[in-house]
């Protein structure tokens, strides 16, 4: 295909990606009561290809997957290929406490992104839209004080989405650097209502709304080398600095006296750093490990740093295929397993989130395109005595087509 035709296709695909921004911003992908805290339930933006491997990403460098979590990885793509990745998910959650059990299902468009080389294998570009956090809860707690019974009802919804663009550069044949720049947008709403069974007592309601319009950046580094043609090692690191979280915050406090309070408060986004390593043997076996720390304990949240704590994530994953050039289709399929352990970032939640995952990559016979299916099971302790068991199915199509080859006359 000529470079002119490839350019036209890229423009169309860019429009397609960013036309999904409005749709992605409208999604509500959780019903967890723990999403009430902080900025909601966070999304690590791991591509579907790596979710089955425990969510590793920092040390991953692949020709068949777009890895927006590690901007240095973009130059790992084929220098003649255009890539697009779109994913959707459905999630089933079982909530349990001393009062019983409840089941809930949610579905969502996970992300839409693309990637292509700009100059041979030395410069590559990626762009897309994906969630940053989501909020969706509706529950009530009963109590009594001074001989009076009351109910506190909690309701919240919304999400923060992000559109990104990133560049990656190969400095040498063994070092790559890259950067992503994100525009974050969306809104989060919270309502807390206090009602008494005694009608003579005043009820109250508090409404909080945050409308987001903010920028941030992420920077990545990868060092990679192949030994004796069969052994490949990639060392990776990423970094984000702490930044102001630009938004408009409004709070109303209402009771039967109709009092209203409007406030504007500053918020921040945390510093993030991660290190990771992956080892590949003979294009058949991949083993990877990541450690990521998000320093929420240092950010300004409602005028202080007491409500949030550092979020540590450990991830380990394995991918195996028996023979990458076999005629037998099953031998070319990719089998993946992984596990991760994550600290919740709100001090109001407890325990750790434990996730085990597995998945299969189904290669197309006539191209490098890959269809992936991943199942993740998460055990989560939230707050009070509430427990969550989450089963999530994610499917994605990683389209990989040769667009930049010039035809010979």
C-alpha positions in Angstrom: 0.0 0.0 0.0 1.3 3.5 -0.8 2.2 5.9 2.0 -0.7 8.2 0.8 -3.3 5.6 1.2 -1.9 4.6 4.6 -2.1 8.2 5.7 -5.8 8.4 4.7 -6.5 5.2 6.7 -4.7 6.6 9.7 -6.7 9.8 9.7 -9.9 7.8 9.5 -8.8 5.5 12.4 -7.8 8.5 14.5 -11.3 9.9 14.1 -12.8 6.6 15.0 -10.7 6.4 18.2 -11.6 9.8 19.4 -15.2 9.4 18.4 -15.3 6.8 21.1 -14.3 9.4 23.7 -17.9 10.4 24.4 -19.1 6.8 24.6 -16.3 5.8 26.9 -17.0 8.8 29.2 -20.6 7.6 29.6 -19.9 4.1 30.8 -20.3 3.0 34.4 -18.3 -0.1 34.9 -18.7 -0.8 38.6 -21.3 -1.3 41.4 -18.8 -1.7 44.2 -19.5 0.2 47.4 -15.8 0.8 47.8 -15.9 3.0 44.7 -17.4 5.6 47.1 -13.9 6.5 48.3 -11.2 8.6 46.6 -11.7 9.2 42.9 -13.5 5.9 42.5 -12.3 2.5 41.4 -9.0 2.9 39.5 -8.2 1.3 36.1 -4.6 0.3 35.4 -5.1 0.5 31.6 -3.6 -2.9 30.9 -4.2 -4.2 27.4 -6.3 -7.3 27.1 -3.3 -9.3 25.8 -1.5 -8.8 29.2 -4.5 -9.0 31.6 -4.4 -12.8 31.6 -0.7 -12.5 32.7 -1.6 -10.8 36.0 -1.6 -7.4 34.5 2.1 -7.1 33.8 3.1 -4.2 31.4 6.2 -2.3 32.4 8.7 -4.8 31.0 6.5 -6.0 28.2 7.5 -5.2 24.6 5.5 -6.9 21.9 4.9 -6.7 18.1 1.4 -8.0 18.6 0.0 -5.8 21.4 -0.4 -2.0 22.1 0.9 -1.3 25.6 -0.3 2.2 26.7 0.9 1.6 30.2 4.5 1.6 28.9 5.1 4.4 26.3 8.6 3.2 25.5 7.2 -0.1 24.1 5.6 1.5 20.9 8.8 1.1 18.9 8.5 -2.7 19.5 5.9 -2.8 16.7 6.5 -4.0 13.1 7.9 -1.0 11.2 5.4 -1.7 8.3 2.3 -2.5 10.4 -0.7 -0.5 11.6 -2.3 -1.7 14.8 -5.7 -1.2 16.4 -7.0 -2.7 19.7 -10.5 -2.6 21.0 -11.8 -4.4 24.1 -15.0 -4.9 26.0 -15.8 -6.6 29.2 -18.6 -8.0 31.4 -18.2 -8.4 35.1 -20.2 -10.4 37.7 -19.8 -9.5 41.4 -21.0 -11.3 44.5 -21.3 -9.1 47.6 -21.6 -10.7 51.0 -21.8 -9.5 54.6 -23.6 -10.6 57.8 -27.0 -9.7 56.3 -26.7 -12.0 53.3 -25.5 -12.0 49.7 -26.2 -10.0 46.5 -25.2 -10.4 42.9 -24.6 -7.7 40.3 -23.5 -7.6 36.7 -21.8 -4.8 34.8 -20.6 -4.4 31.2 -18.3 -1.8 29.6 -16.3 -0.7 26.6 -12.7 -1.0 28.0 -10.7 1.0 25.5 -10.1 1.9 21.9 -6.5 2.6 20.7 -4.2 2.5 17.7 -0.5 2.4 17.0 1.8 2.9 13.9 5.4 3.6 13.1 6.4 7.2 12.0 10.0 6.5 10.9 11.1 2.9 10.4 11.7 1.2 13.7 13.0 4.3 15.4 9.9 6.4 16.1 6.3 5.1 16.7 3.0 6.8 17.7 0.0 5.6 19.7 -3.3 7.2 20.7 -6.5 6.1 22.3 -9.2 6.6 24.9 -9.7 4.6 28.1 -11.0 5.0 31.6 -9.0 6.3 34.6 -11.6 5.7 37.3 -15.3 4.9 37.7 -17.8 5.3 40.5 -21.1 3.4 40.9 -22.6 2.5 44.3 -26.0 2.5 46.0 -26.4 1.2 49.6 -27.6 2.2 53.0 -26.5 1.6 56.6 -28.9 1.6 59.7 -27.9 2.8 63.1 -29.2 4.4 66.3 -28.0 7.2 68.6 -29.6 8.6 71.7 -32.5 6.2 71.4 -33.3 7.3 67.9 -33.0 5.1 64.8 -31.7 6.4 61.6 -30.6 5.4 58.1 -27.7 6.8 56.1 -28.1 6.3 52.4 -25.1 6.5 50.0 -25.4 6.9 46.2 -22.7 7.8 43.6 -22.0 7.5 39.9 -19.8 8.8 37.2 -16.3 8.3 35.8 -13.1 10.0 34.7 -11.9 9.1 31.2 -8.7 9.9 29.5 -7.6 10.4 25.9 -3.9 9.9 25.3 -1.3 10.4 22.6 2.2 9.0 22.9 5.6 8.8 21.1 8.4 6.2 21.5 12.0 6.6 20.3 14.7 4.0 19.9 17.9 5.7 21.0 20.1 2.7 20.2 19.4 -0.9 19.1 18.9 -1.8 22.8 17.3 1.3 24.5 13.8 2.9 23.9 12.2 5.9 25.7 8.7 7.2 25.4 6.1 9.5 26.8 2.3 9.7 27.0 0.3 12.9 27.4 -3.3 12.5 28.7 -6.3 14.7 28.7 -8.6 13.7 31.6 -12.3 14.5 31.6 -15.6 13.4 33.2 -17.5 13.9 36.4 -18.1 12.2 39.7 -21.2 12.7 41.9 -21.9 11.6 45.5 -25.0 11.9 47.6 -25.3 11.1 51.3 -28.7 11.3 53.0 -29.4 11.0 56.7 -33.0 10.2 57.7 -34.6 9.5 61.1 -37.6 7.3 61.8 -38.8 10.0 64.2 -40.3 12.6 61.9 -39.7 15.4 64.4 -35.9 15.1 63.8 -34.3 17.0 61.0 -33.1 15.0 58.0 -30.1 16.1 56.0 -28.6 15.6 52.6 -25.1 16.3 51.2 -24.4 16.5 47.5 -20.9 16.6 46.1 -20.0 17.0 42.4 -16.6 17.1 40.7 -16.2 18.0 37.0 -12.8 17.1 35.7 -10.7 18.8 33.0 -7.0 18.0 33.6 -3.7 17.1 32.0 -0.9 14.7 33.0 2.1 12.9 31.6 3.8 9.5 31.8 7.4 8.6 30.8 8.9 5.2 30.1 12.2 3.5 29.5 13.0 0.0 28.2 16.4 -1.7 27.9 16.3 -4.9 25.8 18.7 -7.4 24.3 18.6 -10.9 22.7 21.2 -13.5 23.7 22.2 -16.4 21.4 19.1 -15.7 19.2 16.7 -17.5 21.6 16.9 -15.6 24.9 15.4 -12.1 25.1 15.3 -9.9 28.2 13.5 -6.6 28.6 14.0 -4.3 31.6 11.5 -1.5 32.0 10.6 1.5 34.1 7.9 4.2 34.1 7.4 7.5 36.0 4.7 10.0 36.6 5.2 13.1 38.7 2.6 14.5 41.2 0.4 17.1 39.6 -2.6 19.2 40.4 -5.9 17.6 39.5 -7.8 20.4 37.8 -11.5 20.2 38.4 -14.6 22.2 39.6 -15.8 21.0 42.9 -19.2 21.9 44.3 -20.8 20.8 47.6 -24.4 21.4 48.8 -25.5 20.7 52.3 -29.3 20.7 52.6 -31.7 20.1 55.5 -35.2 21.3 56.3 -33.7 24.8 57.0 -32.5 24.9 53.3 -28.9 25.8 54.1 -26.6 25.8 51.1 -22.8 25.6 51.1 -20.6 25.9 48.0 -16.9 25.2 48.2 -13.9 25.0 45.9 -11.1 22.7 47.0 -7.8 21.6 45.5 -7.0 18.0 44.6 -3.9 16.3 43.2 -2.8 13.3 41.2 -0.1 11.0 42.6 3.4 10.3 41.7 3.6 6.8 40.0 6.7 4.7 39.4 7.1 1.1 38.3 9.8 -1.4 37.4 9.4 -4.6 35.4 11.2 -7.4 33.7 10.3 -9.9 31.1 12.1 -13.0 29.7 11.3 -14.7 26.4 12.7 -18.0 25.3 12.6 -18.9 21.6 9.4 -16.9 21.0 7.6 -19.7 22.9 7.7 -18.9 26.6 7.4 -15.4 28.3 7.8 -14.8 32.0 7.2 -11.3 33.4 7.1 -9.5 36.7 6.1 -5.9 37.7 6.1 -3.8 40.8 4.2 -0.5 40.8 3.8 2.1 43.5 1.3 4.9 43.4 2.0 7.4 46.1 -1.5 8.4 47.1 -0.5 9.2 50.7 1.3 12.4 49.5 -1.5 13.9 47.4 -3.9 16.7 48.5 -7.4 15.3 48.8 -10.1 17.4 50.5 -7.4 19.6 52.0 -5.3 16.9 53.5 -3.4 13.6 53.1 -5.1 11.5 55.7 -7.7 9.8 53.6 -5.5 8.0 51.1 -2.6 5.7 51.3 0.1 4.3 48.9 -1.1 1.7 46.4 1.4 -1.1 45.8 0.9 -3.7 43.1 2.8 -6.9 42.4 2.1 -8.8 39.2 3.4 -12.0 37.8 2.5 -13.6 34.5 3.4 -16.4 32.0 2.6 -16.9 28.4 3.3 -20.1 26.4 2.8 -21.3 22.8 4.1 -24.7 21.7 5.3 -23.8 18.2 4.9 -20.3 16.6 5.3 -21.7 13.0 3.4 -25.0 13.3 0.6 -25.9 10.9 -1.5 -27.2 13.8 -3.6 -24.3 15.0 -3.7 -25.3 18.6 0.1 -25.3 18.7 0.2 -21.6 17.7 -2.4 -20.5 20.2 -1.1 -18.5 23.2 -1.9 -19.7 26.7 -1.6 -17.2 29.6 -1.8 -17.3 33.4 -1.0 -14.8 36.0 -1.7 -13.3 39.5 -1.5 -10.0 41.2 -1.8 -8.4 44.7 -2.9 -4.8 45.1 -3.3 -2.5 48.1 -6.5 -0.4 48.1 -5.7 3.3 48.1 -8.4 4.4 50.6 -7.7 4.2 54.3 -11.5 3.3 54.7 -11.0 0.0 53.0 -9.0 -2.9 54.3 -7.1 -6.0 53.3 -5.7 -6.5 49.8 -7.1 -7.3 46.4 -6.0 -10.8 45.2 -6.5 -11.6 41.5 -5.8 -14.8 39.5 -6.2 -14.8 35.7 -6.0 -16.9 32.7 -6.6 -16.4 29.0 -6.1 -17.6 25.4 -4.8 -15.8 22.4 -6.3 -16.9 19.1 -4.1 -16.0 16.1 -5.6 -15.3 12.7 -4.2 -17.6 9.9 -3.6 -14.9 7.3 -2.2 -12.0 9.4 -0.6 -11.1 12.7 -4.1 -10.1 14.1 -4.9 -11.7 17.5 -8.2 -12.3 19.3 -7.8 -12.6 23.1 -10.2 -13.8 25.8 -9.3 -13.3 29.5 -11.0 -14.4 32.7 -10.0 -12.8 36.0 -11.2 -13.7 39.5 -10.7 -11.1 42.3 -11.1 -11.5 46.0 -11.6 -8.1 47.7 -12.2 -7.0 51.3 -13.8 -3.6 51.2 -15.0 -1.9 54.4 -16.9 -2.9 57.5 -17.5 -6.7 57.0 -18.4 -6.5 53.3 -16.6 -8.9 50.9 -16.6 -8.9 47.1 -15.9 -11.8 44.7 -15.5 -10.5 41.2 -15.5 -12.6 38.0 -14.6 -10.6 34.9 -14.5 -11.6 31.2 -12.5 -9.4 28.8 -12.3 -9.9 25.1 -10.2 -7.8 22.7 -9.2 -7.8 19.1 -5.7 -6.7 18.4 -5.7 -5.9 14.7 -2.3 -5.9 13.0 -2.1 -5.2 9.3 0.7 -4.3 6.9 -0.1 -0.8 5.6 3.2 0.8 4.8 4.8 -1.4 2.2 5.4 0.3 -1.1 4.3 -1.6 -4.2 6.9 -2.3 -6.8 6.0 -1.5 -10.4 
